[in-house]
């Protein structure tokens, strides 16, 4: 079974670092006026927040799916254990059923 070691968190951090780096480069190389640059940065920041929010939502949904699958697996394991234990109990003559 494949294991995900916090990949969603890594993606969000990488995205944020990329956004910050991009904004810094844009400020240094921007041919636009200060007002225009601020407007663009504000739009990009808003887009970044929306993408980060979406990534967080997707992460929560993934975690909830994993919790549901784990809970189902535990329940099935308990059922299998109880079934095996019940069928292995000795009968009235001391023999297993």
C-alpha positions in Angstrom: 0.0 0.0 0.0 1.4 3.4 -0.9 2.0 5.8 1.9 1.5 9.6 1.8 3.8 11.4 4.2 2.1 14.7 4.4 2.3 15.4 0.6 -0.6 17.9 0.8 1.2 20.1 3.4 4.4 20.0 1.3 2.4 21.2 -1.7 0.9 24.1 0.2 4.3 25.2 1.5 5.9 24.9 -1.9 3.1 26.9 -3.4 3.4 29.7 -0.8 7.2 29.8 -1.3 6.7 30.0 -5.1 4.2 32.8 -4.7 6.5 34.8 -2.5 9.4 34.3 -4.8 7.3 35.3 -7.8 6.1 38.4 -6.1 9.6 39.4 -5.2 10.9 38.9 -8.8 7.9 40.8 -10.1 8.7 43.8 -7.9 12.3 43.8 -9.0 11.6 43.4 -12.7 8.3 45.2 -13.1 8.1 47.7 -15.9 4.7 48.9 -14.6 4.1 51.9 -12.3 3.9 51.4 -8.5 0.1 51.6 -8.5 -0.2 49.0 -11.3 2.3 46.8 -9.5 0.4 47.0 -6.3 -2.8 46.1 -8.1 -1.2 43.1 -9.7 0.3 41.9 -6.5 -3.0 42.3 -4.7 -4.7 40.1 -7.4 -1.9 37.5 -7.2 -2.1 37.4 -3.4 -5.9 36.9 -3.6 -5.4 34.1 -6.2 -2.7 32.6 -3.9 -5.1 32.6 -0.9 -7.8 31.0 -3.0 -5.5 28.3 -4.2 -4.2 27.7 -0.6 -7.7 27.5 0.7 -8.6 25.0 -2.1 -5.5 22.9 -1.3 -6.5 22.9 2.4 -10.0 21.9 1.6 -8.8 19.0 -0.6 -6.4 18.0 2.2 -9.3 17.9 4.7 -11.4 15.8 2.3 -8.5 13.4 1.8 -7.9 13.0 5.5 -11.6 12.4 6.1 -11.7 9.7 3.4 -8.7 8.1 5.0 -10.2 8.2 8.4 -13.4 6.6 7.0 -11.4 3.8 5.3 -9.4 3.1 8.5 -12.6 3.0 10.6 -14.2 0.6 8.1 -11.0 -1.6 8.2 -11.0 -1.7 12.0 -14.7 -2.6 12.1 -14.1 -5.4 9.6 -11.1 -6.6 11.5 -13.1 -6.8 14.8 -15.9 -8.7 13.0 -13.4 -11.2 11.6 -11.7 -11.6 15.0 -15.1 -12.1 16.8 -16.2 -14.6 14.1 -12.9 -16.6 14.3 -13.1 -16.5 18.2 -16.7 -17.7 18.2 -16.0 -20.6 15.8 -12.9 -21.7 17.7 -14.7 -21.9 21.1 -15.0 -25.5 22.4 -18.4 -27.2 22.2 -20.0 -29.0 25.2 -17.8 -32.1 24.8 -14.6 -30.0 24.7 -14.1 -30.2 21.0 -13.9 -27.2 18.7 -17.0 -26.5 16.7 
